[in-house]
Amino acid sequence: MGRLTSCSYEWFIGCVEFPVKLAPDLLEKAARLHVEAEDISERFVRGSGSGGQKINKTSNAVWLKHLPTGIEVKVQKHRELTRNRMSAYKLLILKIEERVLGAESERAKKVFKIRKQKMRRSRKAKEKMLEEKAKRGNVKKMRGKVDFKE
């Protein structure tokens, strides 16, 4: 299957068949990025780390490489091979998106939003915020009960 140039990616979604069942949003991203299953090299390798005999004797870790970009992913989050495959394909598509779109990728936007939230306010912004809070407090004080005893 050749690359799409001017065709819509809705058509492309139905044509791309990955060896694992992926969520529709991931299939849409793969279609937009023109990621095809033929471009991905897949191997099952032995994992590493704690887990004893189960980890040392079985090949449950999944290693994927996207040939056009050279991006490699190795996943060993779960004990089951099928879940590791799904996680690996998801991670690979997200990494390709990050490389292709850069600052416009979803992950980059989330990171930027979190950094922005954690930044300290400037002195002027803090003063302005405190002034607004004081005004709001005064408005709330004025809502008190009316005293008619005069």
HELIX and SHEET records of a PDB file:
HELIX    1   1 TYR A    9  CYS A   15  1                                   7    
HELIX    2   2 PRO A   24  ARG A   32  1                                   9    
HELIX    3   3 ALA A   37  ASP A   39  5                                   3    
HELIX    4   4 GLN A   53  LYS A   57  1                                   5    
HELIX    5   5 LEU A   81  LEU A  101  1                                  21    
HELIX    6   6 GLY A  102  GLU A  104  5                                   3    
HELIX    7   7 GLU A  106  LYS A  118  1                                  13    
HELIX    8   8 ARG A  123  LYS A  141  1                                  19    
SHEET    1   A 3 ILE A  40  VAL A  45  0                                        
SHEET    2   A 3 ALA A  61  HIS A  66 -1                                        
SHEET    3   A 3 ILE A  71  VAL A  75 -1                                        
END                                                                             
